[in-house]
Amino acid sequence: MAYDGYAGRLAVRVLDPPWGESGPDGRTVVLALTGELDHDTAAPLKEALAGQGGAGRRVVVDCAGLRFCDSTGLNVLLQARLRLLDGGGRLDLAGLGPPVDRMFEITGARSVFRVYESTAAALADAAPPAAEGS
């Protein structure tokens, strides 16, 4: 595990899948969030995402354990998405629970990300980052 961050109500972990942290294609990393993502807890996610640069890098954010996300959390994810896109990569979301999914839907942010039902579904989608529209 390359990163393990915790800020009170939010834990951020790089998952240790069987193929290692860089995923089956050598460019994918999975960050698992547990707890609440808000103004007071966003720092570990910012730090974890900042370390995920590189050409063509794909980051899958596993939100299955995320109970809450406010506008600060949304902005952290949107900024990371833009940074990754600039480098030819992408940021995908997986496992959005009802309260978090609703916030993404209401704000229109859900249509900006590729959203998967689960991390396994995201990892099964082998579409290259370059296929991302914007």
N, C-alpha and C positions, 0 to 999 in steps of 0.2 A: 504494500500500500504506500503510494507516494505522498499522500496528503490525508490528514485526518484533522478536521477543524471542528471546534465546538464553541458556540457563543450562547450560553444560557439555554435558550429554548430551541436552538437549531444545531443539528449535527450534519456535517458534510464529510462524506467518505468517498474515496476512489475505490470502486468495487474491484475485487480480485477474482475476475472470471477465470475459467480454466485456461484460457489462452493468454493470460497476462493483461496488464493494464492498457496495452495499445490495441486491443481488440483483434479480431481475426484478420483484419486487413492491414494491421500495423499502424493505423491512423486514428482509431476510435478509442475514446476513453469514456467511461461511465462514472458520473458523479451521482451519488445517492444522497438525497436530502431527507432528513427526519426532523419533524417538529414544526416550528413557525418561522416563516421568512418575513421579516419586517425591518424597519429602520434600525432597531436596536440589535438585530441578529444577522444582518447582511454581510458583515465583514469576512467571515470564513468562506462564504460563497464567492465573494469578490476575489479573495486571495486564491482560491482553488481555480477559478476560471482564468485568472491572470496567468497562471502557469500552464495554460493549455494552448499555447501558440503553435506555430508551425504550419507550413504549407499543406493545404488539404486536410487539416485536422478536423475530425468530427467529434463533437462532444454530445453525449446523450445524458440529459439530466433526468434521473429517475425520481419522480415526484410522488411515488406511491406512499411514502411515509410523511409527506408534507400535509399538515392540517390547515395551514393558513398562509396566505401570501398577500402582502399589500402592494401599493404602488412602488415602494422602494425596491422590493424584490423583483417586481416586474421590470423595472428600469435596469436593474443589474443584469437580468437575463437578456433584455433587448440590446443593451450596450455590448455584452459579450457576443451576441449573435452578429452584430455589425462588424465587430473586430474580427471574428472568425471568417465571415464572408469576405472581408477585405483580403484575407490571406488564402482564399480559395477553399475554405472549410465551411462548416455549418454547425449550428446548435439545434438539437432536436429535444423534444420533451416526451416523457413517457409516464404513464400511470397517473394522470391527473385525477385526483379524487373530486367529488362533487363540489365542495366549497371553493377549491382552487380553480377547477375547470370553469365554474360559473364566473369567477372574476376575470379569467382570460376571455371568456365569451362576451361578457358585458363590455369590456374595454376594446374589443376587436382584436386583441393581441393573439387570440387563438388562430386566426387566419394567417398570421405572420410566420408562425412556427410550423414545422412538421410535428404533429402530435400523434403518438402511438398509444395503443391501449396498454402496452407493457414494454418493459425493457427488452424482453425476448423478441417481441415483434419489431422493435426498432432495430435490434441487431440483425434480425433476419432480412431487413430491407437493405440490400447491398447497393442501392443507387448511390453513385459517387457524389461527393459534395458539389462538383461542378454542375450537377443537374439542377441545383437550387436556382430558382428564378431571380430572387433578390434578397 
